[in-house]
């Protein structure tokens, strides 16, 4: 993904996601339901790189509070954030985080890959209006 040099254990990541709950089963708040129906269910292109790493984009991490969305005073969508996890490492040993930015499907998309443990990469996904 861009300049992100990642070494991902896809099988471990896929196995981990078998233990996590679906976003809509884990939380019934408006933010989680909006994210699941507006982004995940439509299987937008932005999820393909994550899915290729073994990430189940339909699921929340049990260690996280779920999806966080921000709306304007009039209720218009501004941006939302979701955290995913992959098992592996950033190959560049001198960095603990790698950022990537793109525009897809009319949204500005930011990924931040954070080496949160020696074998875990937390992936912070931020999707916003352009």
C-alpha positions as a Python dict, from the first residue, in 0.01 Angstrom:
ca = {
    (1, 'X'): (0, 0, 0),
    (2, 'X'): (191, 305, -120),
    (3, 'X'): (522, 325, 63),
    (4, 'X'): (406, 98, 343),
    (5, 'X'): (639, -197, 353),
    (6, 'X'): (445, -455, 549),
    (7, 'X'): (501, -818, 628),
    (8, 'X'): (159, -962, 714),
    (9, 'X'): (71, -1308, 841),
    (10, 'X'): (-262, -1340, 662),
    (11, 'X'): (-355, -1675, 820),
    (12, 'X'): (-303, -1547, 1177),
    (13, 'X'): (-499, -1232, 1093),
    (14, 'X'): (-788, -1432, 944),
    (15, 'X'): (-792, -1665, 1247),
    (16, 'X'): (-796, -1368, 1484),
    (17, 'X'): (-1102, -1222, 1310),
    (18, 'X'): (-1294, -1546, 1367),
    (19, 'X'): (-1301, -1444, 1736),
    (20, 'X'): (-1432, -1091, 1675),
    (21, 'X'): (-1796, -978, 1645),
    (22, 'X'): (-1962, -822, 1344),
    (23, 'X'): (-1996, -447, 1370),
    (24, 'X'): (-2378, -457, 1369),
    (25, 'X'): (-2388, -744, 1622),
    (26, 'X'): (-2130, -584, 1851),
    (27, 'X'): (-2294, -242, 1868),
    (28, 'X'): (-2629, -104, 1758),
    (29, 'X'): (-2533, 265, 1778),
    (30, 'X'): (-2598, 492, 1480),
    (31, 'X'): (-2225, 531, 1406),
    (32, 'X'): (-2157, 158, 1378),
    (33, 'X'): (-2474, 94, 1177),
    (34, 'X'): (-2396, 385, 941),
    (35, 'X'): (-2038, 265, 882),
    (36, 'X'): (-2152, -93, 825),
    (37, 'X'): (-2430, -4, 581),
    (38, 'X'): (-2270, 289, 399),
    (39, 'X'): (-1918, 154, 364),
    (40, 'X'): (-1871, -212, 456),
    (41, 'X'): (-2184, -364, 301),
    (42, 'X'): (-2114, -183, -25),
    (43, 'X'): (-1765, -343, -17),
    (44, 'X'): (-1599, -24, -136),
    (45, 'X'): (-1263, -44, -307),
    (46, 'X'): (-1097, 107, 0),
    (47, 'X'): (-1140, -225, 184),
    (48, 'X'): (-966, -445, -75),
    (49, 'X'): (-610, -392, 61),
    (50, 'X'): (-726, -465, 414),
    (51, 'X'): (-915, -777, 307),
    (52, 'X'): (-607, -902, 121),
    (53, 'X'): (-422, -887, 456),
    (54, 'X'): (-686, -1112, 617),
    (55, 'X'): (-877, -830, 788),
    (56, 'X'): (-1251, -891, 816),
    (57, 'X'): (-1380, -538, 754),
    (58, 'X'): (-1728, -637, 878),
    (59, 'X'): (-1600, -681, 1233),
    (60, 'X'): (-1510, -463, 1530),
    (61, 'X'): (-1210, -529, 1750),
    (62, 'X'): (-1325, -637, 2095),
    (63, 'X'): (-1054, -411, 2239),
    (64, 'X'): (-1194, -99, 2068),
    (65, 'X'): (-1510, 99, 2131),
    (66, 'X'): (-1631, 57, 1772),
    (67, 'X'): (-1680, 305, 1491),
    (68, 'X'): (-1666, 675, 1563),
    (69, 'X'): (-1846, 916, 1326),
    (70, 'X'): (-1854, 1294, 1320),
    (71, 'X'): (-2143, 1484, 1170),
    (72, 'X'): (-2212, 1852, 1121),
    (73, 'X'): (-2471, 2036, 1331),
    (74, 'X'): (-2723, 1966, 1053),
    (75, 'X'): (-2645, 1592, 1062),
    (76, 'X'): (-2435, 1571, 745),
    (77, 'X'): (-2157, 1312, 744),
    (78, 'X'): (-1809, 1462, 789),
    (79, 'X'): (-1588, 1163, 867),
    (80, 'X'): (-1567, 835, 1052),
    (81, 'X'): (-1288, 629, 1204),
    (82, 'X'): (-1252, 254, 1250),
    (83, 'X'): (-959, 55, 1387),
    (84, 'X'): (-858, -281, 1244),
    (85, 'X'): (-568, -512, 1327),
    (86, 'X'): (-333, -725, 1122),
    (87, 'X'): (-62, -955, 1249),
    (88, 'X'): (284, -887, 1117),
    (89, 'X'): (533, -606, 1119),
    (90, 'X'): (644, -293, 944),
    (91, 'X'): (957, -390, 754),
    (92, 'X'): (1134, -58, 800),
    (93, 'X'): (1278, -100, 1150),
    (94, 'X'): (1328, 274, 1199),
    (95, 'X'): (954, 354, 1192),
    (96, 'X'): (663, 268, 1417),
    (97, 'X'): (390, 410, 1193),
    (98, 'X'): (325, 446, 820),
    (99, 'X'): (58, 675, 676),
    (100, 'X'): (-116, 648, 342),
    (101, 'X'): (-373, 879, 186),
    (102, 'X'): (-593, 841, -120),
    (103, 'X'): (-925, 947, -267),
    (104, 'X'): (-1170, 671, -352),
    (105, 'X'): (-1540, 661, -429),
    (106, 'X'): (-1571, 1033, -361),
    (107, 'X'): (-1419, 1005, -13),
    (108, 'X'): (-1082, 1105, 127),
    (109, 'X'): (-931, 795, 287),
    (110, 'X'): (-644, 788, 535),
    (111, 'X'): (-478, 473, 666),
    (112, 'X'): (-228, 478, 949),
    (113, 'X'): (-41, 154, 1014),
    (114, 'X'): (95, 149, 1370),
    (115, 'X'): (327, -119, 1503),
    (116, 'X'): (139, -163, 1832),
    (117, 'X'): (329, -472, 1944),
    (118, 'X'): (613, -679, 1802),
    (119, 'X'): (368, -887, 1597),
    (120, 'X'): (64, -657, 1570),
    (121, 'X'): (-17, -372, 1336),
    (122, 'X'): (-315, -155, 1425),
    (123, 'X'): (-474, 3, 1121),
    (124, 'X'): (-658, 328, 1179),
    (125, 'X'): (-893, 396, 889),
    (126, 'X'): (-1039, 745, 852),
    (127, 'X'): (-1296, 809, 580),
    (128, 'X'): (-1414, 1163, 518),
    (129, 'X'): (-1587, 1386, 271),
    (130, 'X'): (-1358, 1560, 27),
}
